Amino acid sequence: MHLIRRFRTVLAVTAVIVAPAAGSVLAPPATAAALPPVGIAAWHAEHPYPLDPRAARAWFAARPEDERRALAAGHPGVVGNLDGAPPVLRYEANRHSLRAAGITCPNGDYLLFDPRGRGRVAQVFGDLATARRIAVIVPGMRNRLQNFWRGVGGQGYRSPAVWAADLQRAGAGSGGFAVIAWLGYDTPQGVDEAARANLARTGADTLVTFVDGLVAVRPEATIALLGHSYGSTVIGHAAPRLSPRVTDIAVFGSPGMGVDDVTALHTGARVWAGQSDGDWIGWVPAGRMSELGHGTRPTDPEFGARLFATDDVHDHDHYLAPGTDSLAALARIAGDPLAGDVR
């Protein structure tokens, strides 16, 4: 079985190398070093920068309300993206940044906004202040700020914001449920980047800090992480460092989580997986060869994940579509920490 997988990987790699439109997997590894926050120099001139989310929470808690508001208005690029800062303050700061950037987007609450490069954004659906359960959706390949709301290729059903809104509505019956569409890393834009784990590793670093920030401001809540496509790879690399407040990880349309089985994730969270028979990701060989590939497919019985229903999903991008069994299953996983068998 392992020899067959390795052979399929070789064939797939060869196909990518010889296909000029796809790019070469022999290209230099992609990098995505985190940029310092916009305006950090001006902030440093007046204040310390609390990198640890718990320190950030304590630092803001020690300041009066009028000073906090002044910081959000005067340093929106720092406050709006600082994990551990009060969510309402981040919302306010990011409204300032969105207006300054001239970005046309739906009104809402944003925990992250940075228009530089491919862009970073995180939108909240539901009331984070009262949520007992928080779900974070991590999208995959070809997502970027410019298509976050309208969807990859201008197709709304491929928008992380649309997915999060649909998931929040589907799980709202459980009460106290918030969903965050988190585009906090540079996603792969081509096959050459998607075949490697470089972007997933750097994305994992920012995801761990983002989750730590949620735990700092909402310690009573539990968290579920949902990863679509390459987003599942990001979660896989983050898994060993995630807070124990993360009780569930669900991946769908996944090329792999960077490991060969659940135990290698080193997480106490329950791990769920789903893949449609009509999903093109099924044609992408599983396994790893040198720096290429992302390990065993999570829906493989040998991986050891709990499976959820995807029978009425017919492609790669409709796992969170209203009316599907997969959305119902994911709403139960994401909205209820006691969810049992969702097949």
Protein Blocks (a to p, Z undefined) as FASTA:
>chain_A
ZZmmmmmmmmmmmmmmmmmknopakbccdddddcddehklmmmmmmccdfblklmmmmmm
mpcfklmmmmmmmmmmlmmmmghiafklmmmmmmmmmmmnopacdedddfbdcfehjbpa
dddedjfklocbdcdddddehiafklmmnoghhiaklgfklmmmmmmmmmmmngpiacdd
ddfbccdfbfklmmpmklmmmmmmmmmmmmmmmmmmmmmbccddddehjlmmmmmmmmmm
gcfklmbdcdehiabehiabfklnopabdcdddddfklmklmpcgddehjgojbjafklm
klopacddfklpcbfklmmgghiaklmmmmmmmmmmkbccfZZ
